[in-house]
Amino acid sequence: MVTKTEPIRPPPLPGIFGVPGSGSRIAWEPVPHNTRQKSGPVREPAEKIVKDLRRMTRRKFSAEEKIRIVLEGLRGEESIAELCRREGIVQNLYYRWSKDFLEAGKKRLAGDTARAATSDEVKDLRREASALKEVVAELTLENRLLKKSVTGDGEDEG
């Protein structure tokens, strides 16, 4: 008669395999992959890293650059596709700039919008307003003093 003997097993390795008596797992049953502790820094998905890099290195065009590109496209010396390829932009962006440019020109010619003041102009206007307020205050005080001198302090009559 043949008797079955259980193989001799070395002690379990903590953190990789289940520990006998600590749960429903037996000594050599591996812990599922998603419950294992990862060593090292937490890594972000590659797509997110690429997206963040593109966002940080995204080229920003000034208003003058946008106008130059739109005017070159309106001249028609080269196709829009060639212009966009040379400038490194997508055609959709060119057409959006072109639409904004033409709409702004139409509004300006119709007189619908007032030009936005620059920050320097706003500072100058605020300075001028405070200076004018000081002048008004001085003139008001001088006017009161003159009235008092003409009426004789206003208390003698009665």
C-alpha positions as CSV (number, residue, x, y, z in Angstrom):
1,M,0.0,0.0,0.0
2,V,1.3,3.4,-1.0
3,T,0.9,6.3,1.5
4,K,0.8,9.9,0.4
5,T,3.2,12.1,2.2
6,E,3.0,15.9,1.9
7,P,6.1,17.6,0.6
8,I,8.2,19.5,3.0
9,R,7.7,23.2,2.4
10,P,10.0,26.0,3.4
11,P,8.5,28.9,5.5
12,P,6.5,31.4,3.5
13,L,7.9,34.7,2.4
14,P,6.0,37.6,3.9
15,G,4.6,40.1,1.4
16,I,4.8,37.8,-1.6
17,F,2.8,34.8,-0.5
18,G,0.1,34.3,2.0
19,V,1.0,33.3,5.6
20,P,-0.6,30.1,7.0
21,G,-3.2,30.9,9.6
22,S,-3.6,34.5,8.6
23,G,-6.5,34.1,6.3
24,S,-8.1,31.8,3.8
25,R,-4.9,31.4,1.7
26,I,-2.6,28.4,2.1
27,A,1.2,28.9,2.4
28,W,2.1,28.6,-1.2
29,E,-0.8,30.3,-2.9
30,P,0.4,33.6,-4.5
31,V,-1.3,36.8,-3.5
32,P,-3.1,38.4,-6.5
33,H,-1.0,40.9,-8.5
34,N,-3.0,44.0,-7.7
35,T,-2.7,43.5,-3.9
36,R,1.0,43.2,-3.8
37,Q,2.9,46.2,-2.5
38,K,4.9,48.0,-5.1
39,S,8.4,49.1,-4.4
40,G,9.8,52.4,-5.6
41,P,8.0,55.6,-6.6
42,V,4.5,55.6,-7.9
43,R,4.6,55.9,-11.7
44,E,2.1,57.9,-13.8
45,P,0.8,56.5,-17.0
46,A,2.9,57.4,-20.1
47,E,-0.1,59.1,-21.8
48,K,-0.5,61.5,-18.9
49,I,3.2,62.3,-18.9
50,V,3.2,63.0,-22.7
51,K,0.1,65.1,-22.4
52,D,1.6,67.2,-19.6
53,L,4.9,67.7,-21.5
54,R,2.9,68.9,-24.6
55,R,0.9,71.3,-22.5
56,M,4.0,72.7,-20.8
57,T,5.9,73.1,-24.2
58,R,2.9,74.3,-26.1
59,R,3.9,77.3,-28.2
60,K,2.1,80.5,-27.4
61,F,1.5,82.9,-30.2
62,S,1.3,86.6,-29.6
63,A,-1.4,88.7,-31.2
64,E,1.1,90.1,-33.7
65,E,2.1,86.6,-34.8
66,K,-1.5,85.5,-35.2
67,I,-2.3,88.6,-37.3
68,R,0.8,88.0,-39.5
69,I,-0.1,84.3,-40.1
70,V,-3.8,85.2,-40.9
71,L,-2.8,88.0,-43.3
72,E,-0.3,85.6,-45.1
73,G,-3.2,83.2,-45.5
74,L,-5.5,85.9,-46.8
75,R,-2.9,87.0,-49.4
76,G,-3.2,83.5,-51.0
77,E,0.4,83.3,-52.1
78,E,0.6,79.7,-50.8
79,S,-2.0,77.2,-49.7
80,I,-3.3,77.2,-46.1
81,A,-1.9,73.7,-45.7
82,E,1.6,74.8,-46.6
83,L,1.3,77.9,-44.4
84,C,0.2,75.9,-41.4
85,R,2.9,73.3,-42.0
86,R,5.6,76.0,-42.2
87,E,4.3,77.7,-39.0
88,G,3.8,74.5,-37.1
89,I,0.0,74.9,-36.5
90,V,-3.0,72.8,-37.4
91,Q,-5.4,74.2,-40.1
92,N,-8.2,74.3,-37.6
93,L,-6.3,76.7,-35.5
94,Y,-5.6,78.9,-38.5
95,Y,-9.3,79.0,-39.5
96,R,-10.3,79.9,-35.9
97,W,-7.8,82.8,-35.8
98,S,-9.0,83.9,-39.2
99,K,-12.6,83.9,-38.1
100,D,-11.8,85.8,-34.9
101,F,-9.7,88.3,-36.9
102,L,-12.5,89.0,-39.4
103,E,-15.2,89.2,-36.8
104,A,-13.2,91.7,-34.7
105,G,-12.5,93.8,-37.8
106,K,-16.2,93.8,-38.6
107,K,-17.2,94.9,-35.1
108,R,-14.6,97.6,-35.0
109,L,-15.7,99.0,-38.4
110,A,-19.3,98.9,-37.2
111,G,-18.3,100.8,-34.0
112,D,-19.8,98.2,-31.7
113,T,-16.9,97.9,-29.4
114,A,-14.8,100.3,-27.4
115,R,-11.1,99.7,-27.4
116,A,-9.9,98.1,-24.1
117,A,-7.5,100.4,-22.2
118,T,-4.1,99.1,-21.4
119,S,-2.9,98.9,-17.9
120,D,-0.6,101.9,-18.4
121,E,-3.4,104.0,-19.6
122,V,-5.6,102.9,-16.6
123,K,-2.8,103.9,-14.2
124,D,-2.4,107.3,-15.9
125,L,-6.1,107.9,-15.7
126,R,-6.3,106.9,-12.0
127,R,-3.4,109.3,-11.3
128,E,-5.1,112.1,-13.2
129,A,-8.4,111.4,-11.3
130,S,-6.7,111.6,-7.9
131,A,-4.9,114.8,-8.8
132,L,-8.3,116.3,-10.0
133,K,-9.9,115.3,-6.7
134,E,-7.2,117.1,-4.8
135,V,-7.7,120.2,-6.8
136,V,-11.5,120.0,-6.1
137,A,-10.9,119.6,-2.4
138,E,-8.5,122.6,-2.3
139,L,-10.9,124.8,-4.2
140,T,-13.8,123.7,-2.0
141,L,-11.8,124.6,1.1
142,E,-10.8,127.9,-0.4
143,N,-14.4,128.7,-1.3
144,R,-15.5,128.0,2.3
145,L,-12.8,130.3,3.7
146,L,-13.8,133.1,1.4
147,K,-17.5,132.8,2.3
148,K,-16.6,133.0,6.0
149,S,-14.4,136.1,5.5
150,V,-17.2,137.8,3.5
151,T,-19.9,137.1,6.0
152,G,-17.7,137.7,9.0
153,D,-17.5,134.2,10.3
154,G,-21.2,133.9,9.9
155,E,-21.9,134.2,13.6
156,D,-21.9,138.0,14.1
157,E,-25.1,138.5,12.2
158,G,-28.2,137.4,13.8
